[in-house]
């Protein structure tokens, strides 16, 4: 059953619909209008990784609706690639998407391999020391379990006592989980057992086979998966809501052009089209902010 669903998602010649999400139709790009006001904000001394091209790091993982493979099993689609296309076309640039591991985007930005990273990156006070941010979504973290799991609610450390929790290394959700483990130990309770996986397929296998109890990750991904195949359910949200933002090198000035491009796309309705077709309407922003207050962990 699981393999059949995956084959339908990636290879079907016809539309695959999750609620109002038509994966086949969503392969058609939404292209933004060239925005002269945003282009004027590109610093005169800024040098793109490739001249005339916006090089954007996106997730290499299959993490719908944020990033996934199209039906050709090669093209990257999803809300983050769509936002990248809005940015590039608004700024009058070609687009180069570079699938990137979560662990690699910070060095890739600081070393100049990418102009921008769009890997569902949350604004934190620590990250603001090295990177500039222009917000484009408001996101929560979510706890998911197998649809038939007896776990029906997770709202605090005590709900994860002894649970095996899938979490990404170096992520905000890992920080929350480790802090909750400290609270459990201090209260004399057994901590949760982190399980570090690097791909979505392994996470699905662990949950469905009973090798893990909980997945802790982005709410948009959790809600999408639950709606698409019904094999998981969302049982709680993380303790903090975060701004998700374009991420660029600190102080190079590109962030102002990115902010203007996002705000222009919002004003023209192109941004709303992207969120709507990936079921992320509830995570939209009315205006992009540069380096807003970030979360502390």
Secondary structure, 3 states (H helix, E strand, C coil): CHHHHHHHHHHCCCCCEECCEECCHHHCCCCCCCCHHHHCCCCCCCCCCECCEEEEEEECCCECCCEEECCCCCCEECHHHHHHHHHHHHCCCEEEEEEECHHHHHHHHHCCCCCEEECCCECECCHHHCEEEEEEEEEEEEEEEECCCCCCCCCCHHHHCCCEEEECCCCHHHHHHHHHHHHHHHCCCCCCEEEECCCHHHHHHHHHHCCCCEEEEEHHHHHHHHHHHCCEEEEEEEEEEEEEEEEEECCCCHHHHHHHHHHHHHHHCHHHHHHHHCCCHHHCCCCCCECCCCECC
